[in-house]
Amino acid sequence: MGIHEIIGWTGALLFIVAYFLLSIRKLRADKLPYQLLNILGGLCLVINSFHMHDYPSVFTNLVWAGIGVFAIYFNRTANISSATGAGQNDQK
């Protein structure tokens, strides 16, 4: 088994672990650990797919990882906004 195959299996395992932990409510989709598992899994599968010249899979996993990065950014800015009270109406 070559390094690219090991990386690919690692990515697949990360996806499965993330989904399993989400399904049994040990992780939340809006929290960092779940998103990191998905980003790392996607990047591992990008490496494997690129090596195998499987470009539709490269694209899909890049998008998957990109969604994870966006989710981290979105959730972080939403948390900052709610912590500072931004977006709340001041009623007097």
Sequence and secondary structure as in RCSB ss.txt:
>XXXX:A:sequence
MGIHEIIGWTGALLFIVAYFLLSIRKLRADKLPYQLLNILGGLCLVINSFHMHDYPSVFTNLVWAGIGVFAIYFN
RTANISSATGAGQNDQK
>XXXX:A:secstr
  HHHHHHHHHHHHHHHHHHHHHTTSS TTSHHHHHHHHHHHHHHHHHHHHTT HHHHHHHHHHHHHHHHHHHHH
HHHHHHHHHTTT     
